[in-house]
Amino acid sequence: SLDRGILSGVTRSVVLGICKESGIPAVEARVELEDLENAEEIWITSSILGVQPVVRIVGMPFVFPGSEGALLPKVQNAWIDSWNQHFATKDT
């Protein structure tokens, strides 16, 4: 969550919007390491890498149904579409 010092970046905002529009529950909260064991999927956003799965934290592996999680490809594709639409409308 933002109160833990993460940046309120553009990619993060776009991904949260994609989740909201798609009916995908996205939770931003203060969590402890133990809380992550019950997560269905964990993602990280980056301006350079877009949306990526978190597969290991402090040596603890996360295994999701379908290896990287069922929702991640949908969100990644929507993020790529959003990125392409944004830059397709820019004058070069």
N, C-alpha and C positions, 0 to 999 in steps of 0.2 A: 504494500500500500504506500501511498505517497508520504505518509507520516513516518515511514521507515527510511526515507532518504533517496528513494528512486526518483528518476527524472520523469516528468509528465510529458514524455516525448510524443512526436507526431505519430510514429508507428504504433505506439501503445494506444493512443486515442483512436486511430483508425481501426485497430483490431477490436477494441471494446465496442466500437460502433457496429462493426461486422457481427459480432456476437449478439448484440442487442437486436439488430435487424433480422438475424437468422434464428432467434429464439434459443441461442446457445447460452446456457448459464455461465457467466464469468464472475468469479469472485475475487475481489481485491480485499485483502484483510491482513492483519498482523497474524502471522502463523509461526508456530514453533516447528522444529524438525519433526517431532512426533506427529504433528497434524498432517504432514505431507504423505505419510504412509497410507492415508485413506483417500487421497486425491485420485480422481478418475484420470485426469490428464494434468500435466504441468507444462506451461510454455514460458518462453522468454521472448521478448521483442527487442529488435535492434534495427536501427536505420539501415545498416548494411546487410544484415542477414534476414530481415523480415521477422517471421514467426518461426521459432525452432522449438523442438521438444526438449524438455529437461529429462535426461535419462539417468543421471547419477548426481547425488549430492553427498558430499563427505563420504564417498565410498559406498553409499547405499544405492543400489540400482533400482530403477523403477521399470516395471514391465506392465505395459498396457495391452488391452485387447487389440489385435491388429498391429502389434509391435509399437508403433509410435502414437497410437490412440486413434479412435474412430473419427473424431472431430477435426483433428489437426489439418488433414489435407483440404477439407472444405474451407477452413479459415485461411490457410496459405493461398489457395487459389483465389479467393475473394480479395485478399490483400494484394496479390499480384495484379488482378484486374483493376483494383483501385489505383495502384501505382501507375499502371499503363495508361489509364484514363486521365490521370492528373498530368502526366508528361506529354500525352498526345495532344492536349489542348494548349500547350505552351508554344509560344512563337520561338523559333530558333534563329 
